């Protein structure tokens, strides 16, 4: 969420991601076994369409630093 705040997105976008990423729950299943549901502090649902968008947001500070360093060379 820090990256989304720093990117200065509109409050509606920040609220959306806050609701989407925070207070998520999960469980694991294997054959006939299924674990109980438990809280996770960071999660994006498997196969989520938002995965690539979030990856881009998370990598953007690194890419910005890399670009500055390459321009210095």
KAGI-V264905 format. One line per field, one symbol per residue. ss: DSSP state (~ for helix, > for strand, _ for the rest). burial: + if it has 16 or more other C-alpha atoms within 10 Angstrom, else -. A space follows every 10 residues. Layout:
ss->???
burial->???
This chain:
ss->_~~~~~____ ~~~~~~~~~~ ~__>>>__>> __>>___>>> __________ ~~~~~~~~~~ ~~~~~~~~~~ ~~_
burial->---+------ ---+------ ---------- ---------- ---------- ---------- ---------- ---
